[in-house]
Amino acid sequence: MMKRRHWIVPRADRNTATGRGHHAARALQQETVEVWSEALKQFGAGVLAQL
C-alpha cells in the first residue's frame, strides 16, 4: 500500500496546465495551509502534554 501511495501522491499534485507562468505543482490554498498549521500545533501541544 505504501509503495502505491508513494506513486500516487506526487502525481496528484501535478499541474496539467502548460505554458508560461504555470508551475509544475498546483498551488495550495492559504486556508488549507492555515488549517494544517493549526492542526499540527494542536498535535504538538498534545504530544508535549503527555511528556
Buried (B, 14 or more C-beta within 10 A) or exposed (E): EEEEEEEEEEEEEEEEEEEEEEEEEEEEEEEEEEEEEEEEEEEEEEEEEEE
